[in-house]
Amino acid sequence: MTRIRLACVECDRRDHADVAEIPPQWLDLGSVDEIDDLLEKVTGVDAIPQWYTHLSVCPDCLQKTKEEVAVAVR
């Protein structure tokens, strides 16, 4: 099975660089191949290979966003 190298779109967290599956606390945005394919179609420019295979939002960034929204709503 291919290992997942998971990156957060909000921070530079790399502690999930070699996992078998996406942890349930992360919001899966999709595989980099799918995102790169879409960007190439829209822009017409070849995507640069990245170290990660999947982009998601990590639990820490998700919590931070929820807290920021709660403060803004007050």
N, C-alpha and C positions, 0 to 999 in steps of 0.2 A: 504494500500500500504506500502511496506517496505521502510524505510528511508535509504538514502544513506549516508555513512560516507566516505567522499572523502579525499584522501591523495595525496600529490604531491610527485613524485619520486625524485625530486631535492632538496626539502627543508622540514622543519618540520612544515609546515603550517597546522593548524587544525581548521581554522575558517569555514570550510564547513563540519563539522562533523555530521550534521543532516539536510539534504536537501531532497527534493522530487525528484529532477532530477539533472543531471549533468549540470552546467552552460555552456552556449555555448562558453564562452571564454576558457574553459579548453579543452585540447586535451584528449579524452577518450582513455585510453589504455586497458580498460576492467575490468571486475569484478575480485575480488580477487579469487573467487572460480575457475574461468577459469584458472587463472595464477597458482594457487596452484595445480590444477589437472594436468596441463602440467609439472610443476616442479616435482611432485610426479612420473609421468610416466618416465621422463628423468633420475631422480636421484635414484628413488626407495625408497626415504625417505619421511615419512609423513610430510606434511607442518604444521608449527606452526600457530595456529589461530592468526589473527591480529585484531587490534581495528577498522580498516577500511574495507569497503566493495568494494571500487573501487580505483584503482591507476591511476593517470593522471599527466599531467604537468600543473601546475598552470599558469595563465597569466603573473605573475611577473617573473617566471623562464623562460618562453618562450621569453619574451622581453629581459631579460638579455642574453640569448643565442644568440638572433638575434644581439644584440649590440656587443657581443664578436666576432661573425663571421664577422660583418662589420669592426671591428677594424683589425682583422687578414687579411682581404682581401686587406686593404689599402697598 
